[in-house]
């Protein structure tokens, strides 16, 4: 498994390969999947965290079922750009995944993704109980959608380079 930049991920992905978004929480792992064209992020049910080996296997089972080509994982930076304990926990999770998979991971700054997900769910008039169930996967979708938008921009820029 390799940690890549989004630019490196753009180079290694083959056409029609889907990627997954992850929002790593202390109690759940929010999941999201792209379509094969990598245009849209769609929330998936969360993985309830138990312990690393069980969590990792659930994530790998999800990846196999969905034919995931790589992961975009939210990096919970502090608002001032510094890295706190949650960033360290996320990096440790990815380091531990290195022993279990060759699928690449991309870190994606997730500042305000949960806030945006909460607002969207409120606008959709989702009840408080349902919001609690869906917030992590909605945040994973915001994380993944940001990465998909960047991949799209990189693809357009590469196309312009070749047409010049």
N, C-alpha and C positions, 0 to 999 in steps of 0.2 A: 504494500500500500504506500502511496506517495501523497504528500501534501503538495498541492499545486496552487499556482496563482490562477485567477480566472482567465488570464491570457493563455497560460499553458493548457488549461482545460479546454479552451476553444480550439487549440491546435490538436489535441489528442482525441477529442470526440469524433466519432464517425457520424455521418448523416443518419438520422432516424434513430438515435440513441437517446433514451430518456435519462434524466437525472432527478435525484431526490433532494428535498430540502429538509433540514433537521433543526429543530429548536430544542436544545438539550436543557431540560429542567431537572430539578432535584427529585420530583415525583413522577414525571412523565417525559417522554421524548415525542415532541410534536413532529408529525410527518406530512410531507407534501410531495406530489409527483408532477413532473412536467409531462406534456404530451410529447409525441415522437418528433414533432417539429420544433420543440423547445420554445414555444410561444407563451404557454399558459401554465400556471401553477395551480394544482387542485389539492385541497386538503384531504388527508387520509386519517383514519382513526389513530389515536395516540398509542404508544407503547407505554404501559405502566411499568415504571422502574422497580426492580426487585434487587438485583445485585449485578455487577458488571457482566459476568459470564452469561447470565440469563438474558440481560438486556442486549448484549452483543449478538447472541444467537437469534433473538427476535428480529433484530435489525437486519441480520444477514438473511433470514428467511424472507423478510419483506423484500429485500434487494433481489433475491432469486426469483420470487414470484412476479415482481414487477419488472424484471430485467433491467435493473438499475445499472447505468454505466459509470456513475460517480455520485458523490454527495457534496452538497453545499451546506455547511454547518454554520449556524449563527455564532458569532463571536461577541459575547456580551460586554463590550467595552464600556467604561464609565463615560459619562457625558463630556468630561474634559479630555477624553482620548486615552486616559491611562488604563492599564490592565489591572483588574482586581482579582479576588479569589475565584470568581465565576469564570473568568478567562482562563485561569490556571487549571480549573477543573475540566473545562472544555478541551484544552490542549492535552491534558492527561488522558481524557477519554479517547481522543484521536490517536495518541501514541499507543494506547492499549489495543486499539483496533488494528494497528499495524501488524500485530501478531496473528490476526484472524482473517484479513482480506487483502487482496491486491487492488481493490477499487480505490480510486483517488478521492481525496477530500479537498475541498476548497473552503477556507475560512472566509466568512462574509460578515462585515460589520452589521450587527443587528440592532444598533441603537434605535429606539423608538418603534421597533417592529411590533412589540406587544401592545403599545399604546395605539398604533394604527389598527391593529387587529381588533382591539377592544372597541374603538370608534366604529369600525365597519359593522361589527356585530350589533352594537347599539343602534346604528342607523337601520339595520335590518330588523329591529325590534325583537331580537332574540332574548329570551328570558334570562335572568341572572343565573339560574341553575344550568341552563344550556350553554351560556357563555363560558362558565367554568369548565365545562366538558370540552368545548371547542377552541378555546383561546390558544392553546399551544400549537394545534395544527394550523389555525389561522395565522399565527405568527410565523410558522414554518413556511406557509405560502407566501407571506410578505418577503421573507428572506430569499426564498427561491425565485420569486418574481423579479426581485432586484437583480439577481444574478442572471436570470434569463434575458432581461432587458440589456444588461451589459454584454452578454454573448451575442445578442442580435446586433448591437452597435459595432462590436468587433467584426462580425461577419460582413456588415455593410462596409466598414472601413477597408477590410481586406479586398472586397469586391471592387471598390473604387481604386485601390492601388493597382489591381490587375487590368482595369479598363483604361488606365492613364497611358 
